[in-house]
């Protein structure tokens, strides 16, 4: 390999970034010159699924929506951790079983806490 200093090893990465930026810039500029630009009133009007707008698109969602979404993502990610455990179950033995029971117990306690706090109620 030889003596390669740290700055020299970043040269290919910098070249790649430069080529990516140049290619993006060239394609955007080329597209702006080639495409037709003939705006008219109907083309400049807001479009939403083919129907006219009837209210402002910036609607505030209740905070419960975000809480339930975060809980779903958290529990979904935690459940994904069970698949590698299931694959290696025979190699882990009793220690792996006890650790997974503890892991599931923590999940159940978290789910119970969210349920008692009313985070899963959709009113």
Secondary structure as UniProt FT lines:
FT   HELIX           6..9
FT   HELIX           11..34
FT   HELIX           41..44
FT   TURN            49..50
FT   HELIX           63..87
FT   HELIX           89..116
FT   TURN            117..120
//
